[in-house]
Amino acid sequence: MGLIRRYSYLIAAVLCLVAFWFGVVRTPANGPGLAGFLGLAAVLTLVWVALRRGESPPNPARRLRKVLGSGRPVLVHFYSDFCMRCMAQKPRLDALARGFRGPVEFVFLNLSDPAVRELTREYQATSGTVILFDGDGKEVHRGIPAPALLEELVGGGRHSPQARGAG
């Protein structure tokens, strides 16, 4: 399922092209034609949306409060599956997660989850908002932090070449 989620936009595009070819180009004049193509495109879009539905922790508010009280820095990303800004941020956040997972807690919250809406109001977050909290649960930065800031928060003992390209 991970590959399907990761490449669903590409799979959907290929399926639409195939549907276009068979539904419009190769269909005889009395066949389903454009109406058949549009119906198939609608079905494929619904399947794509169902596969891309966001996954947040079972109880995002409780999990966030728990990790904010853990004594470790916490990076929270409010994202949406259809947000271009969020997609652009993903490689940098993944690099930070690879370099700092363990000393820093990473929480990714999907805005399509109704339970996350309460948190968006509480933290005045929109799609693509990234918030960094220190070990005491106090907000210290908004936006994707530079690796140096994370190193400072975890005590300076971490020098991660993987996370260097993230800032």
N, C-alpha and C positions, 0 to 999 in steps of 0.2 A: 504494500500500500504506500510505502514511503516514496518509491519511484513514481508512482502515479501522481501523488500529491506534488512532488517536486517538478515534474515535467507535464503537469496537466494542461497548461496553456499551450504547449507544443502539441500534445496529443489532440486537444480540441481543434487546433488549427489544421492539423493533418486530416482529421475526420471531416471537418467542414469542407476542405478541398476535395476530398474523395466524394463526399455527398454532392458537392457542386458538380463534379464531373459526371457522376451517374444520374443525378437528378435533373440537370438542366442540359448539359452538353450532349449526352448520349441518349436521352429520352426521345422517343418518336413524338411527333406532333400531337398525338392523341393520348400520350402518357401523362404521368403526374406533373411533369414540367416544373414550373416555378413554385406552384403551391406545394408540391411534394418536397421540394428543396427547402422551402421556408419552414414547413412542419418538422422536417428532420433537423434543421438547424436549431429550432426551438427546443426539441428534445435533447439534442447534444448540449445545448447551453444549460439546461436544467440539470443534466447529469454532471456537467463540469462544476456547477455551483454546489451541488451536493457533495462532490468529492473534495472541494476546496473549503468546506465549512471549517471554521476555526476550532482549534482545540485549546482551551484554557484549562488550568487546573480545576478539579471538581468544585472547589469552593474558592474562587480567586481571592476574595476579600480576606478570608481566614488564612489562606496560605501566605498572602502578602504580609499580613500583620505578624504572622509567626516568623517569617524570615527577617522582617524589620527588627524584631527583638532578639535576633540570634547573635548579635555582637559582630557580625561580618558586614562589609559593605554590600549593598544590593543595587543592581542595575535593573530597572523596570522599563520594558518597551511595550507601549500601547500600539498595536498594529491592526491593520485590516488586510484581508487577502487581496483586495482590489485597489490598494493604495500604492501608487507608483513611488511615492517618497519612501514608504516602508520597504518596498522591494529594493530600492537603491541603498537603503541603510543596512540591509541584511548582510552583505559580505563583510562590512566593517564590524558589525555586532558579532558575527560568527567568529571573526579573527580574535576579538576581545574574549569571547567565551572560551575559545580554545586555549588562549594564553593565561586566563585568570580563573578558570573554573576550579572551584575548591575554596580559594581564599575570598572570592567574590561570588555572591549568589545572583544568578540571572533568572529573571522572571519575565516571560513573554505572555502578554494578555491580549486576546483577540477581541476587538470591539464588537464583533457580531454575536458574542456571548452576552445574553441579557444580564448575567450576574456581574459583568465588568462595567456596565453602565454606571452603577453606583460609584465605582472607583474613579471613573472619568470625571464625574462631577466633583468628587472629593479632592482630586489632584489637579483639576482644571486641565485635563489632558484631552488631546485630540489624536486622530490617527497619525502615527509617526512620532509621537512624543516619547522621548527617552529621559528618564529621571534617574539620577544617581543619589543614593542615600549612604551616609556613613554608617559605621557600626552602631551608633546610638539611634538610628532611624531618622536622622535629620537630613532633609534635602540639602545637597551640597552643589549639585550641578544639573542643568537641563541641557539636553543635546547629547550627542555621542562624545564621551569623554576621551581625552588623549590617554594613551597607555601610562604616561608619567603620572597622571592624576590617580589612576587606579593603583599604581605602585606606591604612591604616597599614602593612600588610604589603607593599604594592606601592610604598611610598615616599611616600605622601601626595600624589603628583602627579595622582591620578585623582579627579575630582569628577563622578560620574555621576548625572544626574537619573533615569535609567532604573532604576538600582539602589537609589535612595533608598527607594522604597516596599517594598523587600524585607525590611527589618529590622524 
